[in-house]
Amino acid sequence: MNPFESLGLRHDGRTLWVLDQTQLPDAEVWLDGSKPETMVTLIQRLAVRGAPLLGVAAAASLATFAHRGASTTEFTAACAALRAARPTAVNLMWAMDRMKAAPDPIAEARAIFEEDVRLCEGMAGHGAALIQDGEGLLTHCNTGGLATAGIGTALGVIRRAHEQGKSIHVYADETRPLLQGGRLTTWELRRLGIPSTLITDSMAALLLRDGKVQRVLVGSDRVAANGDFANKVGTYGLAVQARFHGVPFHPVAPCSTVDLACPTGAAIPIEERDPAEVRGYGSLRWAPAGMPSWNPSFDVTPADLVTSLVLDRGVFSASELSSGVLVRVCAKEQFPC
Ligand code: MRU
């Protein structure tokens, strides 16, 4: 296989390496994700995460498996196991369906990787054009190079605006309970030299009220045909707060995140994770052991709270979304399940 590399993924021609995102920002540890059964575990424990990267990493693992001589039966079983590793990010299913149908899985995995890099560039170009000099920007979870094969979705837009010389300030939500904003987005923002401040999720409304934020940009794990979308839990609350304060709110996603088989957000499956993740983090626990807790990993934001959706192929307003624009612009991306 030909080598390839992104911020969180490396293939040296023989072995697929993934940056263990659970150890960031303290340590940069690369793990062998060549075996699909290992990749399933890495995905489930969020060592590899972010909707587009899930598809790219799972495809790369399958391609490595094929390269090492997996039989058709083994390949098909591995494809099904990877497809089911997490339920909400449709990029994972989209990539696995492509891999299953592809005559050459090694070439297909490379195409999925390269396409994702291009999709990120498309979103960055369209989204950065919305951002004005001097804006304060609020973002949630991690949507950058760690979550994609390229420069990211929402964070890619922010990065492009910074590269264009716009003076911006980013407020990064910590993102309870697994702290993707506090651990990962801050790590990326500092590497990129983008002026930024970390806040807890509960501080966002104050920033919006005080006029410190002119735009909210978030990623998505699945966009329904009507523009409703699932993203990291807390996104819906941010959308409500942004609407209340009259601040533009934009999900940013590639067409590979659009699922036309879901007519509305009600059809999007939402991952529920171990309730213990709400009671503590790492070795630290702050709630009584066994305290009942609830841990939906994502929530669904209705399209009517969206100012516009930034896709790799353009920016679409709430009224365009409600008139079915996604069916027209994303139809050819869809794969039969
Ligand atoms: O549970 P995670 O960390 O995989 O959730 C990631 C998100 O919610 C991102 O916002 C989403 O995948 C879109 S970013 C590229």
Residues whose N, C-alpha, C, O or C-beta is under 5 A from the ligand:
A	BS01	MRU	R49 G50 A51 P52 H140 C141 N142 T143 A147 T153 Q180 G219 S220 D221 N231 K232
